[in-house]
Amino acid sequence: MLVLTWQKITRTEGWLDGLGLGLAGLCLVHCLTTTVALALLASAGGLLLDPIIHEVGLVFAIAFGTLALGKGLWDHGFMMPAAIGALGIGVMAGALTLPHGDGEIFFTIAGVAILALGHDLNYRATR
């Protein structure tokens, strides 16, 4: 256990941000895998680009983002990680309104990267 001058931080405090970063990484892998798979196997498009996958992923991103970034805001009081994370979630939600294609993939990946940045800033602010 680390002991700082004003606060004790345990190893388990950053688990929500770690989970958020992990999910962001999985989302990025999913997007890149889908793009490559579509280029190689046109038949994989129906399964991997099913809209329900993106909608469920967004629900998880909103849930874990709200929990992790909200807890971080409560703990350290810095608004920037939560604001950046919310921007990432907004970009991801906006991508769902676009037709499937290059634009949707670009905005989804950009939103995931912005949300991951918010989780990383939140994790660093807690340390």
C-alpha positions in Angstrom: 0.0 0.0 0.0 1.3 3.4 -1.0 1.1 6.2 1.6 1.0 9.7 0.3 1.1 12.8 2.5 -2.6 13.4 2.3 -4.2 10.2 1.0 -3.8 6.5 1.0 -4.2 4.7 -2.4 -4.6 1.0 -2.6 -3.9 -1.1 -5.6 -7.6 -1.8 -6.2 -8.7 1.9 -6.6 -7.9 2.0 -10.3 -9.7 -1.1 -11.3 -12.6 0.7 -13.0 -10.3 2.7 -15.1 -8.3 -0.4 -15.9 -11.5 -2.1 -16.9 -12.5 0.9 -19.0 -9.1 0.9 -20.7 -9.3 -2.9 -21.3 -12.8 -2.5 -22.8 -11.6 0.4 -25.0 -8.7 -1.8 -26.2 -11.2 -4.7 -27.0 -13.4 -2.2 -28.9 -10.4 -1.0 -30.9 -9.4 -4.6 -31.6 -13.0 -5.3 -32.7 -13.1 -2.3 -35.0 -9.7 -3.1 -36.6 -10.5 -6.8 -36.8 -13.8 -6.1 -38.5 -12.2 -3.8 -41.0 -9.5 -6.4 -41.9 -12.0 -9.2 -41.9 -14.3 -7.4 -44.2 -11.4 -6.7 -46.6 -10.5 -10.4 -46.6 -13.8 -12.2 -46.0 -17.0 -10.4 -47.2 -19.1 -13.1 -45.5 -17.9 -12.1 -42.0 -19.4 -8.6 -42.4 -22.9 -9.7 -41.4 -21.8 -11.1 -38.0 -19.1 -8.6 -37.1 -20.9 -5.5 -38.2 -24.2 -6.4 -36.6 -25.6 -3.1 -35.1 -26.4 -4.8 -31.8 -22.7 -5.3 -31.1 -22.1 -1.6 -31.4 -25.2 -0.7 -29.3 -24.3 -3.1 -26.5 -20.7 -1.9 -26.6 -21.9 1.7 -26.2 -24.0 0.8 -23.3 -21.0 -0.8 -21.6 -18.8 2.2 -22.4 -21.4 4.6 -20.9 -21.8 2.4 -17.8 -18.1 1.9 -17.1 -17.2 5.4 -18.1 -19.8 6.9 -15.8 -18.7 4.7 -12.9 -15.0 5.1 -13.3 -14.8 8.7 -14.4 -17.5 9.7 -11.9 -15.6 8.0 -9.1 -12.4 9.6 -10.2 -14.1 13.0 -10.2 -15.4 12.3 -6.7 -12.0 11.1 -5.4 -9.5 13.6 -7.0 -11.8 16.5 -8.0 -10.3 17.0 -11.5 -13.0 17.6 -14.1 -10.8 17.1 -17.2 -10.7 13.3 -17.3 -14.5 13.1 -16.9 -15.0 15.8 -19.6 -12.6 14.1 -22.1 -14.3 10.7 -21.4 -17.7 12.2 -21.9 -16.5 13.6 -25.2 -15.3 10.2 -26.3 -18.6 8.6 -25.4 -20.4 11.3 -27.3 -18.3 10.7 -30.4 -19.0 7.0 -30.1 -22.7 7.6 -29.8 -22.6 10.0 -32.8 -20.9 7.2 -34.8 -23.9 5.0 -34.3 -26.1 7.5 -36.2 -23.9 7.2 -39.3 -24.4 4.5 -42.0 -22.0 1.6 -41.9 -18.8 2.4 -43.7 -15.5 4.3 -43.4 -17.0 7.4 -41.6 -18.6 5.2 -38.9 -15.5 3.2 -38.3 -13.3 6.4 -38.1 -15.6 8.1 -35.6 -16.0 5.0 -33.5 -12.2 4.5 -33.3 -11.7 8.2 -32.5 -14.4 8.1 -29.8 -12.8 5.0 -28.3 -9.3 6.6 -28.3 -10.7 9.8 -26.7 -12.5 7.7 -24.0 -9.4 5.7 -23.4 -7.5 9.0 -22.9 -10.0 10.1 -20.3 -9.6 6.8 -18.4 -5.8 7.2 -18.6 -5.9 10.7 -17.3 -8.3 9.6 -14.5 -6.0 6.8 -13.5 -3.0 9.1 -13.4 -4.9 11.8 -11.4 -5.7 9.1 -8.8 -2.0 8.3 -8.4 
